[in-house]
Amino acid sequence: MPRQSIFNMSLSKIYPMLVQKAERKNRTQAEVNQIIRWLAGYTQTELETQLSKDVTYQTFFEEAPQINPNCALITGVVCGVRVEDIEDPLMQKIRWLDKLVDELAKGKTMEKILRE
């Protein structure tokens, strides 16, 4: 998928897919929300507001209150690309989120996912 189209995708359309991925593996929407809040620094209310405003992925990350400083600890492969090697900062944030939800779906504990 071209980079530009990913940036312009609606978060409210992507979010249910992230939740479904987790729920197929007996994880919860609350856990997905916790991951998003940890990564981007939103409160639950702020996250719900972003979803209701139908913002793009790009806007969601541009308006993020505080990207977690421990996000540099997120490593591994998503879609055949090492997340730590992605040069575009926005694409890297998008792939970090993908990686964290992948880890959730694979059964990792929240402590490991959130790099605690």
N, C-alpha and C positions, 0 to 999 in steps of 0.2 A: 504494500500500500504506500503510495507516495507520502512523503513527509508532510506536505502541506495539508493533505486531507485528514491526517491524524490530528494535527493541531486544531483543525476547525471542527472536529467531531464534537457533538454535544455530550457533555458530561452526563446529563440525565439519560442518555441512550446507552452509554458505556457502563454506567454504574450498575444497572440491573444485571449485566453480563458478568461483572466482577462478583456480585452477590451470588448469582446462579452457580458460578464456578466453585465458590466456597461451599454453598449449600449441597451441591452434588457429592461433596466429600464430608458431609455431616458437620460442617462448620456453620457459623451464623453470620447474619447481616451485621449484628453488633460487633463481631470481630473484624469484619471488613471496615466498618466505620472507625473502629479503634486504630486500625492500620492507617487509614487515610488521615485521621486526626494527628497521629504520631508523625507522619511524613510531612504534612503540609501546615500543621499548626492551627488548624481550624478547631473551634469548639463544635459540639454536636449541632447547636442552633445555627452556627455559621455554615456548616456543611449542608444542612437542610435548606438554608437560604440559597446557597449556590446551586443546589439541585433544582430548586423551584424557579430560579431565574433562567434556567436552561443555558448556562454559560458553556463556552467551548473549553476543551482541555487546556488550550493556551491561556485563556482568561482565568481559569481555575488556578493554575499554577502561578500566573502573574500576580494574582490577588492574594495568594497564600500568605497568611500572617507571618509564618516563620518556618522555612524548610528546616527540618531537624538536622542539627550538626552531625549526628551519628549516621546520616545517610551515606556518608563516604564508606561506611562499613558494609554497605550492600554490594555484594559481588555475585557473580554467576552469569549464566547465559539465559537470555530471553530471545526467542525467535532467531536463534543461531548467532546472536551477538553478545559479547561480554558487556554487561552494563557499565562496568568500571572504565571501559574503553570508548564509550560513546562521547563524542566531542561536543555535539549540540546540547547545551544545558537543558533546554525544554524537553528534547527527546529523551535525555537521560532521566529526568524526573518522571516522565511517562513510563519508561521501562522499569524504573525503581518500583513504581506502584505495581506494575505487572508482576515483577519478581516477588514482591512481598505477598501478593495474593496467591501466586503459585506456591510459595512456601506454606501458606496457610492451608491450601488445598492438599498439599502433600503431607499434612499432619504435624508440621513443626509446632512447637509450643510458642505461645505469644511472647514469652521472654526471649526466645531465640530470634523470632521474627523481628522484634523491636530492638534487637541488639542490646539487651540489658545484661 
